Every structure is written in C-alpha cells, then in structure tokens.
C-alpha cells in the first residue's frame, strides 16, 4: 500500500498529473457552480485549449521520467514530441466520445453541434501543438539532429 501511494504521488507531482486534474476541477467549478457556460458558451473554447496543454504537459512530464541511457538524444527528443502530440490528440478524441456518450445516455446537450465538437478537438490539438513548440524550444532540437534522424530513417537504420 505504501508503495502504491509513493507511485501515485510521483505521478501526481513529478509526472504532471496535477495539471489535467486542476483543469478538470476548474472546468467542473465553472460549469456546475458558476454556470459560466450558460452565460458565456464560448468559454468552452479556451478550456479545451488549456485541456490540450494540460494533457500534453502530463505526457511530456511522464515521458521525462523514463530511463534514457540506452537511446540517442535525438531519438528521445523526437519520440517525446511525437508521443505528446499523438497521446494528447487521442485523449481529446476520447473526451469527445465521453461527451457524446453522456449526451446519449443522460439526455444532456454537452455537444451542442458537430461544429462545436470539431472546434473542441481543434482547440485540444492547438493546445498540444503550443506545448510541443515550447518543449521543442526547451529541448533545443536542432537542424543537424533532424537531418541525422531523417538520413538514418531513409537508410532504414531507425525503427
């Protein structure tokens, strides 16, 4: 039990799970207590952008905790940026699936329209893209590293 608490604490603090949890909590507060979406429906747009950033941050922080000794830095950087994007987009899609399921099962109207759903997905992707750009700048991935990866990939040397 103590080991489980240690792992959960590491995921929450060092792994960055606090950020998506905070965004979700704020979203519930805005929706259920302050009814902000009734007065300002467009408040949903920045929440999806921030949610995309939060999930991307969580994926990035979790990835940074993995052992790195056996893999070249250029591979680690590329893999991290690809995983941030792909896992965040996957989370955004599953979030929209959950909203759809809730609308169908509970008779709610969270997904106001198809356009609203597409906008929500786009904001999540933009949030992830913003964090990917920040992380790429922080990692200082350079042209030479990208050329090295591209050359080896064309030669069939990287998996």
Phi and psi restraints in degrees (value plus and minus 20) as a CYANA .aco file:
   2 UNK   PHI     -83.6   -43.6
   2 UNK   PSI     -59.5   -19.5
   3 UNK   PHI     -82.6   -42.6
   3 UNK   PSI     -60.3   -20.3
   4 UNK   PHI     -83.6   -43.6
   4 UNK   PSI     -61.1   -21.1
   5 UNK   PHI     -84.4   -44.4
   5 UNK   PSI     -58.6   -18.6
   6 UNK   PHI     -84.3   -44.3
   6 UNK   PSI     -64.3   -24.3
   7 UNK   PHI     -83.6   -43.6
   7 UNK   PSI     -64.9   -24.9
   8 UNK   PHI     -82.3   -42.3
   8 UNK   PSI     -60.1   -20.1
   9 UNK   PHI     -84.1   -44.1
   9 UNK   PSI     -61.2   -21.2
  10 UNK   PHI     -84.4   -44.4
  10 UNK   PSI     -62.2   -22.2
  11 UNK   PHI     -84.9   -44.9
  11 UNK   PSI     -62.9   -22.9
  12 UNK   PHI     -87.3   -47.3
  12 UNK   PSI     -66.6   -26.6
  13 UNK   PHI    -112.0   -72.0
  13 UNK   PSI     -84.0   -44.0
  14 UNK   PHI     -91.1   -51.1
  14 UNK   PSI     -54.2   -14.2
  15 UNK   PHI     -99.0   -59.0
  15 UNK   PSI     -29.2    10.8
  16 UNK   PHI      63.6   103.6
  16 UNK   PSI      -7.9    32.1
  17 UNK   PHI     -86.6   -46.6
  17 UNK   PSI     -36.6     3.4
  18 UNK   PHI     -82.1   -42.1
  18 UNK   PSI     -52.4   -12.4
  19 UNK   PHI     -88.1   -48.1
  19 UNK   PSI     -74.4   -34.4
  20 UNK   PHI     -81.7   -41.7
  20 UNK   PSI     -55.5   -15.5
  21 UNK   PHI     -84.4   -44.4
  21 UNK   PSI     -61.0   -21.0
  22 UNK   PHI     -85.3   -45.3
  22 UNK   PSI     -62.5   -22.5
  23 UNK   PHI     -83.0   -43.0
  23 UNK   PSI     -63.5   -23.5
  24 UNK   PHI     -82.8   -42.8
  24 UNK   PSI     -62.9   -22.9
  25 UNK   PHI     -83.9   -43.9
  25 UNK   PSI     -63.8   -23.8
  26 UNK   PHI     -83.1   -43.1
  26 UNK   PSI     -61.2   -21.2
  27 UNK   PHI     -81.8   -41.8
  27 UNK   PSI     -62.8   -22.8
  28 UNK   PHI     -84.3   -44.3
  28 UNK   PSI     -61.4   -21.4
  29 UNK   PHI     -80.7   -40.7
  29 UNK   PSI     -67.1   -27.1
  30 UNK   PHI     -84.0   -44.0
  30 UNK   PSI     -58.7   -18.7
  31 UNK   PHI     -98.4   -58.4
  31 UNK   PSI     -71.7   -31.7
  32 UNK   PHI    -108.8   -68.8
  32 UNK   PSI     -53.8   -13.8
  33 UNK   PHI    -116.3   -76.3
  33 UNK   PSI     -62.4   -22.4
  34 UNK   PHI    -117.6   -77.6
  34 UNK   PSI     -31.7     8.3
  35 UNK   PHI      31.9    71.9
  35 UNK   PSI      18.7    58.7
  36 UNK   PHI     -82.7   -42.7
  36 UNK   PSI     -53.3   -13.3
  37 UNK   PHI     -91.9   -51.9
  37 UNK   PSI     -40.2    -0.2
  38 UNK   PHI     -91.4   -51.4
  38 UNK   PSI     -57.1   -17.1
  39 UNK   PHI    -110.1   -70.1
  39 UNK   PSI     -56.4   -16.4
  40 UNK   PHI    -152.4  -112.4
  40 UNK   PSI      60.1   100.1
  41 UNK   PHI     -78.3   -38.3
  41 UNK   PSI     -48.3    -8.3
  42 UNK   PHI     -92.0   -52.0
  42 UNK   PSI     -27.2    12.8
  43 UNK   PHI     -84.4   -44.4
  43 UNK   PSI     -37.1     2.9
  44 UNK   PHI     -85.0   -45.0
  44 UNK   PSI     -51.4   -11.4
  45 UNK   PHI     -83.1   -43.1
  45 UNK   PSI     -75.3   -35.3
  46 UNK   PHI     -85.2   -45.2
  46 UNK   PSI     -47.8    -7.8
  47 UNK   PHI     -84.7   -44.7
  47 UNK   PSI     -58.0   -18.0
  48 UNK   PHI     -91.5   -51.5
  48 UNK   PSI     -56.0   -16.0
  49 UNK   PHI     -82.4   -42.4
  49 UNK   PSI     -69.2   -29.2
  50 UNK   PHI     -85.9   -45.9
  50 UNK   PSI     -56.7   -16.7
  51 UNK   PHI     -82.1   -42.1
  51 UNK   PSI     -61.4   -21.4
  52 UNK   PHI     -81.5   -41.5
  52 UNK   PSI     -62.4   -22.4
  53 UNK   PHI     -83.4   -43.4
  53 UNK   PSI     -60.4   -20.4
  54 UNK   PHI     -84.9   -44.9
  54 UNK   PSI     -65.1   -25.1
  55 UNK   PHI     -85.3   -45.3
  55 UNK   PSI     -62.4   -22.4
  56 UNK   PHI     -81.9   -41.9
  56 UNK   PSI     -60.1   -20.1
  57 UNK   PHI     -81.7   -41.7
  57 UNK   PSI     -64.6   -24.6
  58 UNK   PHI     -81.4   -41.4
  58 UNK   PSI     -65.2   -25.2
  59 UNK   PHI     -83.3   -43.3
  59 UNK   PSI     -64.3   -24.3
  60 UNK   PHI     -82.3   -42.3
  60 UNK   PSI     -68.3   -28.3
  61 UNK   PHI     -83.2   -43.2
  61 UNK   PSI     -60.9   -20.9
  62 UNK   PHI     -83.6   -43.6
  62 UNK   PSI     -61.4   -21.4
  63 UNK   PHI     -84.0   -44.0
  63 UNK   PSI     -57.1   -17.1
  64 UNK   PHI     -86.0   -46.0
  64 UNK   PSI     -39.9     0.1
  65 UNK   PHI    -102.9   -62.9
  65 UNK   PSI     -30.8     9.2
  66 UNK   PHI     -94.4   -54.4
  66 UNK   PSI     132.2   172.2
  67 UNK   PHI     -83.6   -43.6
  67 UNK   PSI     123.8   163.8
  68 UNK   PHI    -147.3  -107.3
  68 UNK   PSI     -18.3    21.7
  69 UNK   PHI     -84.1   -44.1
  69 UNK   PSI     -53.1   -13.1
  70 UNK   PHI    -108.7   -68.7
  70 UNK   PSI     -23.9    16.1
  71 UNK   PHI    -143.1  -103.1
  71 UNK   PSI     121.4   161.4
  72 UNK   PHI     -79.2   -39.2
  72 UNK   PSI     127.0   167.0
  73 UNK   PHI     -77.1   -37.1
  73 UNK   PSI     -61.9   -21.9
  74 UNK   PHI     -81.3   -41.3
  74 UNK   PSI     -55.1   -15.1
  75 UNK   PHI     -90.9   -50.9
  75 UNK   PSI     -60.6   -20.6
  76 UNK   PHI     -81.8   -41.8
  76 UNK   PSI     -65.5   -25.5
  77 UNK   PHI     -81.7   -41.7
  77 UNK   PSI     -69.9   -29.9
  78 UNK   PHI     -81.0   -41.0
  78 UNK   PSI     -64.9   -24.9
  79 UNK   PHI     -82.5   -42.5
  79 UNK   PSI     -62.6   -22.6
  80 UNK   PHI     -80.8   -40.8
  80 UNK   PSI     -68.1   -28.1
  81 UNK   PHI     -85.1   -45.1
  81 UNK   PSI     -59.2   -19.2
  82 UNK   PHI     -86.0   -46.0
  82 UNK   PSI     -61.4   -21.4
  83 UNK   PHI     -88.1   -48.1
  83 UNK   PSI     -57.9   -17.9
  84 UNK   PHI     -77.1   -37.1
  84 UNK   PSI     -69.7   -29.7
  85 UNK   PHI     -84.9   -44.9
  85 UNK   PSI     -72.0   -32.0
  86 UNK   PHI     -88.2   -48.2
  86 UNK   PSI     -61.4   -21.4
  87 UNK   PHI     -92.1   -52.1
  87 UNK   PSI     -53.9   -13.9
  88 UNK   PHI     -88.9   -48.9
  88 UNK   PSI     -62.4   -22.4
  89 UNK   PHI     -83.3   -43.3
  89 UNK   PSI     -60.0   -20.0
  90 UNK   PHI     -81.4   -41.4
  90 UNK   PSI     -63.6   -23.6
  91 UNK   PHI     -82.4   -42.4
  91 UNK   PSI     -60.2   -20.2
  92 UNK   PHI     -83.2   -43.2
  92 UNK   PSI     -61.4   -21.4
  93 UNK   PHI     -84.0   -44.0
  93 UNK   PSI     -65.1   -25.1
  94 UNK   PHI     -86.5   -46.5
  94 UNK   PSI     -52.3   -12.3
  95 UNK   PHI     -81.7   -41.7
  95 UNK   PSI     -64.7   -24.7
  96 UNK   PHI     -87.3   -47.3
  96 UNK   PSI     -55.3   -15.3
  97 UNK   PHI     -80.0   -40.0
  97 UNK   PSI     -62.0   -22.0
  98 UNK   PHI     -85.0   -45.0
  98 UNK   PSI     -61.3   -21.3
  99 UNK   PHI     -82.2   -42.2
  99 UNK   PSI     -62.1   -22.1
 100 UNK   PHI     -82.3   -42.3
 100 UNK   PSI     -65.8   -25.8
 101 UNK   PHI     -81.3   -41.3
 101 UNK   PSI     -62.1   -22.1
 102 UNK   PHI     -83.5   -43.5
 102 UNK   PSI     -61.3   -21.3
 103 UNK   PHI     -80.9   -40.9
 103 UNK   PSI     -61.3   -21.3
 104 UNK   PHI     -93.0   -53.0
 104 UNK   PSI     -61.6   -21.6
 105 UNK   PHI    -103.0   -63.0
 105 UNK   PSI     -56.4   -16.4
 106 UNK   PHI    -123.1   -83.1
 106 UNK   PSI     -24.2    15.8
 107 UNK   PHI      51.2    91.2
 107 UNK   PSI       1.5    41.5
 108 UNK   PHI    -103.5   -63.5
 108 UNK   PSI    -198.2  -158.2
 109 UNK   PHI    -157.0  -117.0
 109 UNK   PSI      33.7    73.7
 110 UNK   PHI     -88.2   -48.2
 110 UNK   PSI     -65.1   -25.1
 111 UNK   PHI    -108.5   -68.5
 111 UNK   PSI      71.9   111.9
 112 UNK   PHI     -79.5   -39.5
 112 UNK   PSI     -60.2   -20.2
 113 UNK   PHI    -178.7  -138.7
 113 UNK   PSI     151.7   191.7
 114 UNK   PHI     -83.5   -43.5
 114 UNK   PSI     -59.7   -19.7
 115 UNK   PHI     -80.9   -40.9
 115 UNK   PSI     -59.5   -19.5
 116 UNK   PHI     -83.5   -43.5
 116 UNK   PSI     -62.7   -22.7
 117 UNK   PHI     -83.4   -43.4
 117 UNK   PSI     -63.2   -23.2
 118 UNK   PHI     -85.3   -45.3
 118 UNK   PSI     -59.1   -19.1
 119 UNK   PHI     -84.2   -44.2
 119 UNK   PSI     -61.7   -21.7
 120 UNK   PHI     -80.4   -40.4
 120 UNK   PSI     -65.3   -25.3
 121 UNK   PHI     -83.7   -43.7
 121 UNK   PSI     -63.3   -23.3
 122 UNK   PHI     -81.4   -41.4
 122 UNK   PSI     -61.6   -21.6
 123 UNK   PHI     -85.3   -45.3
 123 UNK   PSI     -59.6   -19.6
 124 UNK   PHI     -81.9   -41.9
 124 UNK   PSI     -61.9   -21.9
 125 UNK   PHI     -87.5   -47.5
 125 UNK   PSI     -61.1   -21.1
 126 UNK   PHI     -83.8   -43.8
 126 UNK   PSI     -59.2   -19.2
 127 UNK   PHI     -81.9   -41.9
 127 UNK   PSI     -64.0   -24.0
 128 UNK   PHI     -84.1   -44.1
 128 UNK   PSI     -62.9   -22.9
 129 UNK   PHI     -81.9   -41.9
 129 UNK   PSI     -60.2   -20.2
 130 UNK   PHI     -80.6   -40.6
 130 UNK   PSI     -66.4   -26.4
 131 UNK   PHI     -88.0   -48.0
 131 UNK   PSI     -56.0   -16.0
 132 UNK   PHI     -81.1   -41.1
 132 UNK   PSI     -63.6   -23.6
 133 UNK   PHI     -83.3   -43.3
 133 UNK   PSI     -62.1   -22.1
 134 UNK   PHI     -82.2   -42.2
 134 UNK   PSI     -64.2   -24.2
 135 UNK   PHI     -87.8   -47.8
 135 UNK   PSI     -59.1   -19.1
 136 UNK   PHI     -82.9   -42.9
 136 UNK   PSI     -60.1   -20.1
 137 UNK   PHI     -85.8   -45.8
 137 UNK   PSI     -61.5   -21.5
 138 UNK   PHI     -84.0   -44.0
 138 UNK   PSI     -58.0   -18.0
 139 UNK   PHI     -98.6   -58.6
 139 UNK   PSI     -33.4     6.6
 140 UNK   PHI      34.5    74.5
 140 UNK   PSI      27.9    67.9
 141 UNK   PHI     -91.8   -51.8
 141 UNK   PSI     109.3   149.3
 142 UNK   PHI    -128.6   -88.6
 142 UNK   PSI     152.5   192.5
 143 UNK   PHI     -80.2   -40.2
 143 UNK   PSI     -59.6   -19.6
 144 UNK   PHI     -83.2   -43.2
 144 UNK   PSI     -60.7   -20.7
 145 UNK   PHI     -85.5   -45.5
 145 UNK   PSI     -62.0   -22.0
 146 UNK   PHI     -85.3   -45.3
 146 UNK   PSI     -58.9   -18.9
 147 UNK   PHI     -85.1   -45.1
 147 UNK   PSI     -60.7   -20.7
 148 UNK   PHI     -81.0   -41.0
 148 UNK   PSI     -67.2   -27.2
 149 UNK   PHI     -82.8   -42.8
 149 UNK   PSI     -64.6   -24.6
 150 UNK   PHI     -82.9   -42.9
 150 UNK   PSI     -65.3   -25.3
 151 UNK   PHI     -80.8   -40.8
 151 UNK   PSI     -67.9   -27.9
 152 UNK   PHI     -86.3   -46.3
 152 UNK   PSI     -54.5   -14.5
 153 UNK   PHI     -86.5   -46.5
 153 UNK   PSI     -62.7   -22.7
 154 UNK   PHI     -83.3   -43.3
 154 UNK   PSI     -56.6   -16.6
 155 UNK   PHI     -96.7   -56.7
 155 UNK   PSI     -27.9    12.1
 156 UNK   PHI      59.8    99.8
 156 UNK   PSI       0.5    40.5
 157 UNK   PHI    -109.5   -69.5
 157 UNK   PSI     -40.2    -0.2
 158 UNK   PHI    -126.4   -86.4
 158 UNK   PSI     125.8   165.8
